[in-house]
Amino acid sequence: MIDSVGQRLMLSPSIGVDLHDVWESARQVIAGLSPLPAVWDRLVEDLSQQLLPGWEEDWLALERERWDQMRLYALESLAQQFQSASQYLPALQAALAATAVDPIRETPHRILVEVHLAEGNVASAIKRYRDYRRFLQRELRVAPSPQMTQLVRNLTPT
């Protein structure tokens, strides 16, 4: 199970590592190399997981940041791909999972607004936009980007 190379220990290549499997799935989603998964909720759940929660070792900071960026991009890409396929529930779930990873990041919030609009749920789109706008104002004293504001500009006074 464990191989040694000099003074280094490593898992044998015959041992499967769930992070490696999910990382590869994320890479394929981002690159558009795989069809949309039929069992999408499992992939969204896997991408929602933190790297070694509860561990406080210094070396994990960079690895956690790498994992968070990979899963953000994968969740956003997945949400956009599902939206393009008019599969709105998985699109919403993937975008919501991305907002949980990074609540400040605008891209998944914008995708949520776009999905609500694609479904014809104008009120939900406006509510999502306003909630995000209030959150940004409270936390950072900034406004959503013009790109996001444009999505709802003609729907009602913002």
N, C-alpha and C positions, 0 to 999 in steps of 0.2 A: 504494500500500500504506500510505503514511503521510500523514495529514492534519495540517495545522497550523491552529491557532486562536490568533491572536496569537503569543505566544512558546511556546505549548504544542504538543507533538507527540503524536499519538495514532494508533493503528492505524485504518485505514479500516474503516468498518462492514461492508464486504464481506469482511473477513478473519475467519475463524473462530478462536476461542480455546477450546482444550479445557477450561480451567477454567470458562469461562462455561457451556459445555454440561453439564459435570458438576454445577456449582452449580444449574442449572435442574433437572436430574434429581433432585438431592437435595431441592430445594424441593418438587417434585411428590410425592416419596415421603413427606416429612414431612407434607404437607397431605393425603395420601391421594388425590391427583388422578389418579394413573396406575395401571393394573393392574400386578400383580407382573410383573417382567420374566422372559421365558422364558430369556433368556441372563443370568442373575443374576450369574454369576461375573465378567463384565466390569464390571458396575456396582460390585460389591464391590471389585474390583481398583482401579477408578478412585477410589473413595472412600477407599482405603487409602493413596493417594499423598500425600506431604508437598508443601507449597507451596515451590517453588524450593529443594530441598535443596542444601546447600553454599553458598548465598548468605548473607552475614552483614550485609547492610545494615540499618540501624536501622529504616527504614520498614516492613520486613517483619514485625517482631514483632507488631504489631496485626493485620496481614493474615493471618499464620499462625494467630493465636488465633481469628480469625473463621472461617477455613477449618476449623480443628480442631473448633470447636463445631458448624459446619454438618455436617461429615461424621460426627461422633459421633451427632448427632440423627438423621441420615439412616440410618446403619447400624443404630442401635437400632430405629428405626421399621421398617426393612426386616426386621430379625430378628423383630420382633413380628408383622408382617403375614404373614411366611412361617410362623411358628409357628401363627398362627390358621388358616392354610390347610393345616395338617398337612404342610408341606414342611420337614422337620426339618433336612436337610443344608444348604440355603441359610440357614435360620435360624441354625444353629450357625456357619456361615462368616461371616455378617454380624456376629454378636455377638463372635466371636473377633477379627475385624478391629477392632471398636470397642475391645476390651480392649488391642489393640496401640497404638491412638491414645492412650488414657489408661488405664493399668493400675490406677489407684487408683479410678476411677469405678465405683460399684457397679452401676449399671443394666445394663450388658452382662453382668456376672457373674451377676446375678439372672436375666437372660433365659436364660443358659446352663443354670442350674439348672432353670428352668422347662421348657426344651426337653427336657432329659434326663428329667425327671419325666413329661412328656407322652409320651415314647417308651417309658416304663416302665423306664428305666435308673436305678433308684434308687441303685445303688452309684456310678455316674458323677456323679449329682447331689450325693451326699454328699461325694465326693472333691473336686468343684469347689468346694463350699461351704467345706470344711476348708482347701483350698489357699488360697482367698481370705482366709479368716479368719487363717491363719498369716501371709500376706503383709501384711495390714493391721497385725497385731500387731507384726511385725518392723519395718515401715517407719514407722508412725505411732503405735503403741501405742494403737490403737482397735479396736473390734469392729465387725462388720457391723451394719447397722441391724436393728431388730426385724422389719421387713418381710421382710428376707432370711432371718433366722434362723427365722421362722415357716414358711418353705417346707420346711425339713427337721426342724423341731422334733419332730414325731411319728414320724419315720422311724427314728431311732436317737438315743441320747444324744449331744449335740453337745459 
